[in-house]
Amino acid sequence: MNLIPTINGVTPIFRIFDETKAREFYIDYLGFALGFEHRFEPDLPLYMEVTLGSLVIHLTEHYGDCSPGAAIRVEMEDLTAFHTRLLEQKFKFSRPGIEKTPWHTREVTVTDPFGNRIMFYEKTA
């Protein structure tokens, strides 16, 4: 009997506080696509999904869903092209560099307007 479950994916949830800033950062700047939006009523907090390739992130305005300041690491290919695209946008709140790490990766870290970090990385060895 196999006691290890099959895991088909992980969906991080980031706390957000401003829908406009979240859209500007995730969709306009990073290039995510909108998956879905949900509100229980028009004036209630937003819960939305954004995707970038196979990366899926849920963004929530709901108090108690999660805490701001989370971080995730995302392995990707062609980090240089992604980094170049980010810099070409001249986004006034983010101009990340590429860091070479002692653990044999190259990384681009971006921080959203709510303190959540995404570390995009590519293995070098």
Summary of the structure (lengths in Angstrom):
residues: 125
radius of gyration: 15.9
end to end distance: 36.0
largest distance: 54.5
contacts: 300
relative contact order: 0.21
helix: 17%
strand: 34%
